[in-house]
Amino acid sequence: MDSNSTKLPPTPAQTVGPYFGLALTPEGSSRLVPEHHPDAIVISGTLNDGAGRPVKEGMIEIWQADADGRYPDQPLPADGFTGLGTCHAADDGSYEFITLKPGPVPAPGRGNQAPHINVAINGLGILKPLRTRIYFSDEPKANAEDLVLQSVDEKRRDLLIALLDGQKARFDIRLQGENETPFFMV
């Protein structure tokens, strides 16, 4: 290299990113329905690493059916429901979605799947999105019959069930370690 060349600093030691800036998603994309929707629920929680520390710059995406079990690729009612949302975890790891509680959807082969929300987690150092589901505490019968939930070790199933209290649901995500959220290979 000659003396006229510009010396560039080394690339940061990151596997992925930093690509998760707020410019990737428009304002309000964590609202799948308007806040004033009569059936709106708030799903909130924290995104933590294996040591329990907040994951900054983590991005949580959800995809779900509406209250009648229809996904966004099917005709949806004109009530503002989008079926797809994205939220960036705050510096304290917190996130929040305003959405509808989904209805049951057909299971491949037979019956129905319990009401659930599909979740993808992206962040620095995560090469492929981590995939999980959110189920609801007020659906014990449907949860007991859901083949995907039943495929998870019985001792860990509760880690996939959001505690629903009225119009608020709590679902914490832990990426590894004790009480790690069960993730699915999709």
PAKOL-132210 format. One record per residue: x, y, z of N, C-alpha, C in turn; residue number from 1; chain. Coordinates in nm, 2 decimals. Each point is the difference from the previous one (the first is absolute). Example, Ala and Ser with C-alpha at 12.3 -4.5 7.8 and 13.67 -1.06 7.14 Angstrom:
BEGIN
SITE       nu       nv       nw      cau      cav      caw       cu       cv       cw   num   cadena
SITE     1.32    -0.57     0.78    -0.09     0.12     0.00     0.09     0.12     0.00     1        A
SITE    -0.04     0.11    -0.07     0.09     0.11     0.00    -0.08     0.11     0.08     2        A
//
This chain:
BEGIN
SITE       nu       nv       nw      cau      cav      caw       cu       cv       cw   num   cadena
SITE     0.09    -0.12     0.00    -0.09     0.12     0.00     0.09     0.12     0.00     1        A
SITE    -0.03     0.10    -0.09     0.08     0.12     0.00    -0.05     0.10     0.10     2        A
SITE     0.08     0.10     0.02    -0.03     0.10     0.10    -0.12     0.09    -0.03     3        A
SITE    -0.05    -0.01    -0.13    -0.12     0.08    -0.04    -0.13    -0.08     0.02     4        A
SITE     0.01    -0.13     0.03    -0.12    -0.08     0.02    -0.06     0.03     0.14     5        A
SITE    -0.13    -0.01     0.00    -0.07     0.02     0.12    -0.01    -0.13     0.08     6        A
SITE     0.03     0.00     0.12     0.00    -0.12     0.08    -0.14     0.00     0.07     7        A
SITE    -0.08    -0.11    -0.03    -0.13    -0.01     0.06     0.00    -0.08     0.13     8        A
SITE    -0.08     0.03     0.09    -0.01    -0.08     0.12    -0.05    -0.14    -0.03     9        A
SITE     0.03    -0.10     0.08    -0.05    -0.13    -0.02    -0.15    -0.01     0.02    10        A
SITE    -0.06    -0.09    -0.07    -0.15    -0.03     0.02    -0.02    -0.04     0.14    11        A
SITE    -0.11     0.05     0.06    -0.03    -0.05     0.14    -0.02    -0.15     0.01    12        A
SITE     0.03    -0.06     0.11     0.00    -0.14     0.02    -0.15    -0.05     0.02    13        A
SITE    -0.08     0.02    -0.10    -0.14    -0.04     0.01    -0.03    -0.10    -0.11    14        A
SITE    -0.07    -0.10     0.04    -0.04    -0.10    -0.10    -0.10     0.06    -0.10    15        A
SITE    -0.10     0.07     0.06    -0.11     0.06    -0.08    -0.02     0.14     0.05    16        A
SITE    -0.02     0.09    -0.09    -0.03     0.14     0.04     0.11     0.09     0.00    17        A
SITE    -0.02     0.12     0.04    -0.13     0.05     0.06    -0.10     0.04    -0.10    18        A
SITE    -0.10    -0.09    -0.02    -0.10     0.03    -0.10    -0.14     0.02     0.07    19        A
SITE    -0.01     0.00     0.13    -0.13     0.01     0.06    -0.04     0.14     0.05    20        A
SITE     0.03     0.10    -0.08    -0.03     0.13     0.04    -0.15     0.03    -0.02    21        A
SITE    -0.05     0.10     0.06    -0.14     0.04    -0.01    -0.05     0.03    -0.14    22        A
SITE     0.09     0.03    -0.09    -0.04     0.03    -0.14    -0.05    -0.12    -0.07    23        A
SITE     0.02    -0.12     0.05    -0.05    -0.12    -0.07    -0.15    -0.01     0.01    24        A
SITE    -0.06     0.05     0.10    -0.14    -0.02     0.02    -0.07     0.14     0.02    25        A
SITE    -0.12     0.02    -0.05    -0.06     0.13     0.01    -0.06     0.01     0.14    26        A
SITE    -0.02     0.13     0.04    -0.06     0.03     0.13    -0.13    -0.07     0.01    27        A
SITE    -0.03    -0.06     0.12    -0.13    -0.06     0.02    -0.01    -0.14    -0.05    28        A
SITE     0.11    -0.07    -0.04    -0.01    -0.13    -0.06    -0.02    -0.11     0.11    29        A
SITE     0.01     0.05     0.13    -0.03    -0.10     0.11    -0.15     0.01     0.04    30        A
SITE    -0.08     0.08    -0.08    -0.14     0.01     0.02    -0.07    -0.07    -0.11    31        A
SITE    -0.05    -0.12     0.02    -0.07    -0.08    -0.10    -0.14     0.04    -0.01    32        A
SITE    -0.06     0.07     0.10    -0.13     0.06    -0.01     0.01     0.14     0.07    33        A
SITE    -0.09     0.09    -0.03     0.00     0.12     0.06    -0.02    -0.02     0.16    34        A
SITE     0.06     0.09     0.07    -0.01    -0.01     0.15    -0.14     0.00     0.05    35        A
SITE    -0.09     0.07    -0.07    -0.14     0.01     0.04    -0.09    -0.12    -0.04    36        A
SITE     0.06    -0.10    -0.07    -0.08    -0.11    -0.04    -0.06    -0.07     0.12    37        A
SITE    -0.12    -0.03     0.00    -0.07    -0.06     0.12     0.06    -0.13     0.04    38        A
SITE     0.06    -0.08    -0.08     0.06    -0.13     0.03     0.15     0.00     0.02    39        A
SITE     0.06     0.12     0.00     0.14     0.01     0.00     0.06    -0.06     0.13    40        A
SITE     0.11    -0.07    -0.01     0.07    -0.04     0.12     0.15     0.05    -0.02    41        A
SITE     0.06     0.01     0.12     0.14     0.05     0.00     0.09    -0.12     0.04    42        A
SITE     0.09    -0.04    -0.08     0.10    -0.10     0.03     0.13     0.07     0.03    43        A
SITE     0.05    -0.02     0.12     0.13     0.06     0.03     0.09    -0.09     0.07    44        A
SITE     0.13     0.03     0.01     0.09    -0.09     0.07     0.14     0.06    -0.02    45        A
SITE     0.10    -0.08     0.03     0.14     0.04    -0.02     0.07    -0.11    -0.08    46        A
SITE     0.10     0.05    -0.07     0.09    -0.09    -0.07     0.14     0.00     0.07    47        A
SITE     0.04    -0.11     0.05     0.12    -0.01     0.08     0.09    -0.11    -0.05    48        A
SITE     0.13     0.02     0.02     0.10    -0.10    -0.03     0.01    -0.11     0.10    49        A
SITE     0.10    -0.08    -0.01     0.01    -0.12     0.09     0.03     0.04     0.14    50        A
SITE     0.06     0.12     0.02     0.03     0.04     0.14    -0.11     0.09     0.06    51        A
SITE    -0.11     0.01    -0.08    -0.11     0.09     0.05     0.01     0.14    -0.03    52        A
SITE     0.11     0.04    -0.08     0.01     0.14    -0.03    -0.08     0.04    -0.12    53        A
SITE    -0.05     0.12    -0.01    -0.08     0.04    -0.11     0.07    -0.01    -0.14    54        A
SITE    -0.06    -0.04    -0.10     0.05     0.00    -0.13    -0.03     0.13    -0.07    55        A
SITE     0.10     0.08    -0.02    -0.03     0.13    -0.07     0.01    -0.03    -0.15    56        A
SITE    -0.07     0.07    -0.08    -0.01    -0.01    -0.14    -0.06    -0.13    -0.05    57        A
SITE    -0.07    -0.07     0.09    -0.07    -0.12    -0.04    -0.13     0.04    -0.07    58        A
SITE    -0.03    -0.08    -0.10    -0.12     0.03    -0.08    -0.10    -0.12     0.02    59        A
SITE    -0.12     0.02     0.04    -0.10    -0.10     0.02    -0.10     0.02    -0.11    60        A
SITE    -0.03    -0.11    -0.08    -0.10     0.01    -0.10    -0.11    -0.10     0.03    61        A
SITE    -0.12     0.04    -0.02    -0.11    -0.10     0.02    -0.09    -0.01    -0.13    62        A
SITE    -0.06    -0.12    -0.01    -0.09    -0.02    -0.11    -0.11    -0.09     0.05    63        A
SITE    -0.12     0.04    -0.02    -0.11    -0.07     0.07    -0.13     0.01    -0.08    64        A
SITE    -0.09    -0.09     0.04    -0.14     0.00    -0.05    -0.08     0.10     0.07    65        A
SITE    -0.11     0.04    -0.05    -0.09     0.09     0.07    -0.09    -0.08     0.09    66        A
SITE    -0.10     0.06     0.06    -0.08    -0.07     0.10    -0.08    -0.11    -0.06    67        A
SITE    -0.02     0.00    -0.13    -0.07    -0.11    -0.07     0.09    -0.11    -0.06    68        A
SITE     0.13     0.01     0.03     0.09    -0.10    -0.05     0.05     0.02    -0.14    69        A
SITE    -0.01     0.13    -0.05     0.04     0.03    -0.14     0.14     0.07     0.00    70        A
SITE     0.09    -0.05    -0.08     0.13     0.06    -0.01     0.00     0.11    -0.10    71        A
SITE     0.10     0.09     0.00     0.00     0.11    -0.09     0.00    -0.03    -0.14    72        A
SITE     0.03    -0.12    -0.04     0.00    -0.04    -0.15    -0.14    -0.03    -0.04    73        A
SITE    -0.10     0.00     0.09    -0.14    -0.02    -0.03    -0.07     0.13     0.02    74        A
SITE    -0.12     0.02    -0.06    -0.07     0.12     0.01    -0.03     0.03     0.15    75        A
SITE     0.04     0.12     0.04    -0.02     0.04     0.14    -0.11     0.11     0.02    76        A
SITE    -0.06     0.00     0.11    -0.10     0.11     0.02     0.06     0.14    -0.01    77        A
SITE    -0.09     0.09    -0.02     0.05     0.14    -0.02     0.01     0.07     0.13    78        A
SITE     0.05    -0.06     0.11     0.01     0.06     0.13     0.14     0.05     0.03    79        A
SITE     0.08     0.00    -0.10     0.14     0.05     0.02     0.10    -0.10     0.04    80        A
SITE    -0.04    -0.13     0.02     0.09    -0.10     0.04     0.10    -0.03    -0.11    81        A
SITE     0.13    -0.01     0.03     0.10    -0.03    -0.10     0.05    -0.14     0.00    82        A
SITE     0.01    -0.06     0.12     0.05    -0.14     0.01     0.15    -0.01     0.01    83        A
SITE     0.07     0.11    -0.02     0.15    -0.01     0.00     0.05     0.13     0.07    84        A
SITE     0.09    -0.02     0.10     0.05     0.11     0.07     0.15    -0.02     0.03    85        A
SITE     0.07     0.11     0.02     0.14     0.01     0.04     0.02     0.09     0.11    86        A
SITE     0.08    -0.04     0.10     0.03     0.09     0.11     0.15    -0.01     0.03    87        A
SITE     0.07     0.11     0.02     0.13     0.00     0.05     0.01     0.01     0.15    88        A
SITE     0.07    -0.09     0.06     0.02     0.00     0.15     0.06     0.13     0.04    89        A
SITE    -0.05     0.06     0.11     0.06     0.12     0.05     0.13    -0.03     0.07    90        A
SITE     0.07     0.10     0.05     0.13    -0.02     0.07    -0.02    -0.10     0.12    91        A
SITE    -0.11     0.00     0.06    -0.03    -0.09     0.11    -0.05    -0.14    -0.04    92        A
SITE     0.00    -0.02    -0.13    -0.05    -0.13    -0.05    -0.15    -0.01    -0.02    93        A
SITE    -0.07     0.10     0.04    -0.15    -0.01    -0.01    -0.05     0.02    -0.14    94        A
SITE    -0.12    -0.06    -0.02    -0.07     0.01    -0.13    -0.15     0.00     0.03    95        A
SITE    -0.07     0.05    -0.10    -0.15     0.00     0.01    -0.07     0.00    -0.13    96        A
SITE    -0.10    -0.09    -0.02    -0.08     0.00    -0.11    -0.15     0.02     0.04    97        A
SITE    -0.07     0.07    -0.09    -0.14     0.02     0.02    -0.07    -0.08    -0.12    98        A
SITE    -0.08    -0.10     0.04    -0.05    -0.09    -0.10    -0.13    -0.06     0.04    99        A
SITE    -0.04    -0.11    -0.07    -0.12    -0.07     0.04     0.04    -0.14     0.05   100        A
SITE    -0.08    -0.05     0.09     0.03    -0.14     0.04    -0.04    -0.09    -0.12   101        A
SITE     0.09    -0.08    -0.05    -0.04    -0.08    -0.12    -0.10    -0.11     0.03   102        A
SITE    -0.07    -0.04    -0.10    -0.09    -0.12     0.02     0.07    -0.12    -0.04   103        A
SITE    -0.06    -0.12     0.02     0.07    -0.13    -0.04     0.01     0.00    -0.15   104        A
SITE     0.10    -0.07    -0.05     0.02    -0.02    -0.14     0.01    -0.15    -0.03   105        A
SITE    -0.04    -0.04    -0.12     0.00    -0.14    -0.03     0.14    -0.06     0.01   106        A
SITE     0.01    -0.12     0.06     0.12    -0.07     0.01     0.02    -0.09    -0.13   107        A
SITE     0.13    -0.01    -0.04     0.02    -0.09    -0.12    -0.05    -0.14     0.04   108        A
SITE    -0.09    -0.05    -0.09    -0.05    -0.14     0.02    -0.13     0.00     0.07   109        A
SITE    -0.01     0.05     0.12    -0.13    -0.01     0.08    -0.01     0.11     0.10   110        A
SITE    -0.12     0.03     0.04    -0.02     0.09     0.12     0.05     0.14    -0.02   111        A
SITE     0.02     0.06     0.11     0.05     0.14     0.01     0.12     0.01     0.08   112        A
SITE     0.08     0.11    -0.03     0.11     0.04     0.09    -0.06     0.10     0.10   113        A
SITE     0.06     0.00     0.12    -0.05     0.09     0.10     0.03     0.14    -0.05   114        A
SITE    -0.07     0.10     0.05     0.03     0.14    -0.04     0.15     0.03     0.04   115        A
SITE     0.07     0.05    -0.09     0.14     0.03     0.02     0.05     0.11    -0.09   116        A
SITE     0.12     0.06     0.03     0.06     0.10    -0.08     0.14    -0.06    -0.04   117        A
SITE     0.03     0.01    -0.12     0.14    -0.04    -0.05     0.09     0.11     0.02   118        A
SITE     0.12    -0.03     0.05     0.10     0.10     0.04     0.14    -0.03    -0.06   119        A
SITE     0.06     0.11    -0.05     0.14    -0.01    -0.05     0.08     0.10     0.07   120        A
SITE     0.12    -0.04     0.04     0.09     0.09     0.07     0.13     0.02    -0.08   121        A
SITE     0.03     0.12    -0.03     0.13     0.03    -0.07     0.08     0.09     0.09   122        A
SITE     0.13     0.00    -0.02     0.09     0.09     0.08     0.14    -0.03    -0.04   123        A
SITE     0.09     0.09     0.06     0.14    -0.02    -0.03     0.05    -0.14     0.04   124        A
SITE     0.07    -0.06    -0.09     0.06    -0.13     0.03    -0.10    -0.12    -0.02   125        A
SITE    -0.12     0.03    -0.05    -0.10    -0.10    -0.03     0.00    -0.02    -0.15   126        A
SITE     0.05    -0.11    -0.05     0.01    -0.02    -0.14    -0.13    -0.02    -0.07   127        A
SITE    -0.09    -0.08     0.06    -0.13    -0.03    -0.05    -0.10     0.04     0.11   128        A
SITE    -0.12     0.05    -0.04    -0.09     0.04     0.11    -0.04    -0.12     0.09   129        A
SITE    -0.01     0.02     0.13    -0.04    -0.10     0.09    -0.16     0.00    -0.01   130        A
SITE    -0.06    -0.11     0.00    -0.14    -0.02    -0.02    -0.06    -0.06     0.12   131        A
SITE    -0.11     0.06     0.05    -0.08    -0.06     0.11    -0.14     0.04    -0.01   132        A
SITE    -0.08    -0.03     0.09    -0.15     0.03     0.00    -0.04     0.05     0.14   133        A
SITE    -0.10     0.08     0.00    -0.07     0.05     0.12    -0.14    -0.07     0.00   134        A
SITE    -0.02    -0.07     0.11    -0.13    -0.06     0.03    -0.06     0.08     0.11   135        A
SITE    -0.13    -0.03     0.04    -0.07     0.08     0.10    -0.05    -0.08     0.12   136        A
SITE     0.02     0.06     0.12    -0.04    -0.07     0.12    -0.15    -0.03     0.01   137        A
SITE    -0.08     0.07    -0.07    -0.14    -0.02     0.01    -0.06    -0.11    -0.09   138        A
SITE     0.09    -0.08    -0.06    -0.03    -0.10    -0.10     0.05    -0.14     0.04   139        A
SITE    -0.02    -0.04     0.12     0.06    -0.13     0.05    -0.04    -0.12    -0.09   140        A
SITE    -0.13    -0.01    -0.04    -0.05    -0.11    -0.07     0.07     0.00    -0.14   141        A
SITE    -0.01     0.11    -0.07     0.06     0.01    -0.13     0.15    -0.02     0.00   142        A
SITE     0.07     0.05     0.11     0.15    -0.02     0.01     0.03    -0.14     0.02   143        A
SITE    -0.08    -0.08     0.07     0.02    -0.14     0.03    -0.02    -0.08    -0.13   144        A
SITE    -0.07     0.05    -0.10    -0.02    -0.08    -0.12     0.09     0.05    -0.11   145        A
SITE     0.08     0.11     0.02     0.08     0.05    -0.11     0.12    -0.09    -0.02   146        A
SITE     0.02    -0.05    -0.12     0.11    -0.09    -0.02     0.14     0.06     0.01   147        A
SITE     0.01     0.13    -0.04     0.13     0.06     0.00     0.04     0.03     0.15   148        A
SITE    -0.10     0.05     0.08     0.03     0.03     0.14     0.03    -0.14     0.07   149        A
SITE    -0.07    -0.10    -0.03     0.02    -0.13     0.06     0.13    -0.06    -0.03   150        A
SITE     0.07     0.04    -0.11     0.13    -0.05    -0.04     0.11     0.06     0.09   151        A
SITE    -0.03     0.10     0.08     0.10     0.06     0.09     0.00    -0.08     0.13   152        A
SITE     0.11    -0.02     0.05     0.02    -0.07     0.13    -0.10     0.06     0.10   153        A
SITE    -0.08    -0.08     0.07    -0.10     0.04     0.09     0.05     0.11     0.10   154        A
SITE     0.12    -0.02     0.05     0.05     0.09     0.10     0.03     0.14    -0.06   155        A
SITE     0.00     0.01    -0.13     0.04     0.13    -0.06    -0.12     0.07    -0.07   156        A
SITE    -0.11    -0.07    -0.01    -0.12     0.06    -0.07    -0.05     0.13     0.05   157        A
SITE     0.01     0.02     0.13    -0.05     0.12     0.06     0.08     0.12    -0.05   158        A
SITE     0.13    -0.02    -0.05     0.08     0.11    -0.05    -0.06     0.05    -0.13   159        A
SITE    -0.09    -0.07    -0.06    -0.07     0.05    -0.13    -0.14     0.06     0.03   160        A
SITE    -0.04     0.00     0.12    -0.14     0.05     0.03     0.01     0.14     0.06   161        A
SITE    -0.06     0.09    -0.07    -0.02     0.14     0.05    -0.10     0.00     0.11   162        A
SITE     0.03     0.07     0.11    -0.10     0.02     0.11    -0.09     0.11    -0.04   163        A
SITE    -0.13    -0.04    -0.04    -0.10     0.10    -0.04    -0.08     0.04     0.12   164        A
SITE    -0.01     0.13     0.02    -0.07     0.06     0.11    -0.09     0.12    -0.06   165        A
SITE    -0.12    -0.03    -0.03    -0.09     0.09    -0.07     0.05     0.03    -0.14   166        A
SITE     0.04     0.12    -0.03     0.04     0.04    -0.13     0.16     0.01    -0.01   167        A
SITE     0.07    -0.05     0.10     0.14     0.00     0.00     0.06    -0.14     0.02   168        A
SITE     0.10    -0.02    -0.08     0.07    -0.13     0.00     0.15     0.02     0.02   169        A
SITE     0.07    -0.08     0.08     0.14     0.01     0.03     0.07    -0.12    -0.06   170        A
SITE     0.10     0.03    -0.08     0.08    -0.11    -0.06     0.15     0.05    -0.01   171        A
SITE     0.08    -0.06     0.09     0.15     0.03     0.00     0.07    -0.10    -0.08   172        A
SITE     0.10     0.05    -0.07     0.08    -0.09    -0.09     0.14     0.00     0.05   173        A
SITE     0.06    -0.12     0.03     0.13    -0.02     0.04     0.08    -0.08    -0.11   174        A
SITE     0.11     0.05    -0.05     0.06    -0.06    -0.11     0.08    -0.12     0.03   175        A
SITE     0.05    -0.02     0.12     0.07    -0.12     0.04     0.01    -0.01     0.15   176        A
SITE     0.05    -0.11     0.05     0.02    -0.02     0.14    -0.12    -0.05     0.07   177        A
SITE     0.00     0.01     0.13    -0.12    -0.04     0.08    -0.12     0.07    -0.04   178        A
SITE    -0.11    -0.07    -0.01    -0.13     0.05    -0.05     0.01     0.06    -0.14   179        A
SITE     0.09    -0.06    -0.08     0.00     0.04    -0.15    -0.13    -0.03    -0.06   180        A
SITE    -0.05     0.10    -0.08    -0.12    -0.02    -0.08     0.02    -0.11    -0.10   181        A
SITE    -0.09    -0.10    -0.01     0.01    -0.10    -0.10    -0.01     0.06    -0.14   182        A
SITE     0.10    -0.04    -0.08     0.00     0.05    -0.14    -0.02    -0.12    -0.09   183        A
SITE    -0.06     0.03    -0.12    -0.03    -0.11    -0.09     0.09     0.01    -0.13   184        A
SITE     0.04    -0.12    -0.05     0.07     0.00    -0.13    -0.10     0.00    -0.11   185        A
SITE    -0.01     0.11    -0.07    -0.10     0.01    -0.11     0.07     0.01    -0.13   186        A
//
